[in-house]
Amino acid sequence: MPPRRLARRLHKWLAIVVGAQLVLWAVSGVYMVSVDLDIIHGDMLVREVYPVLDEALDDVLPPAEVLADQGRVTGFELVSRLGRPVYLVTGTGGARRALDARTGALLPDLDAQAAAQAAQSHYRGESTVSAAVLLTRNPPSEIGTLALPVWQVNFDDVWGSSFYIDPVSGAFLKRRHTLWRVFDFLWMLHIMDYEARTDINNPLLRLFASLALLLGLSGCWLLYYRFLRRRPA
């Protein structure tokens, strides 16, 4: 086969194979550079909250007294849960529980109303909570590696905002919104990791990147015949 015909055929088939992915790279790349990263992160939705205990801590039980009947403990800290002093205890296997720091009594996990209150305290907007859902299985991919259970608190705003709250400590864990979800979907298409959406060096991406390089090189080969070799072969 003459080199010129080989170059043309190679370029055509490479374009067919990688053309759609090239379009996806372009579209996703335009979105990524067009939308400010602070907006993607949802910084406009969240206000800084520094947990402060509403009351004095003079009557808080000493840690040794609280831990005396808690069995084996791998983690222990005093936190503010909705302004209330709480000892957060982590046992073997990562199991966590909240204890009243004044009485040592075991506290139940946050209910929907308390989770909504915790989320609202971090929310910068004026919209109200539309739903609070306790996720115990089949979590959305947007929460990543967050351990279940976790509260998903949704707001009735134009952003489609969701805040994720720890049911034990009441801590604010993540925020997600529509523009982030679009970014996450396009990021998946961009790096061609259709499962975890984190591997930017996966075999499929390397393969298509190599084919795209060959497409460019075959195009240069065609340009050579088009402009530099005008004489008949």
Protein Blocks (a to p, Z undefined) as FASTA:
>chain_A
ZZklmmmmmmmmmmmmmmmmmmmmmmmmmmmmmpcfklmnommmpccdddddfbdcklgc
cfklmmmmnojafbdcdddeehiacdddddehhiacdddfklopacddddfklmmmmmmm
mpmblbdcfbdcddfbhpafklomaccdddddddddfkopacdddfklopafbdcdfklm
mmmmmmmmmnopaknomaccbfklmmmmmmmmmmmmmmmmmmmmmmmmmbcZZ
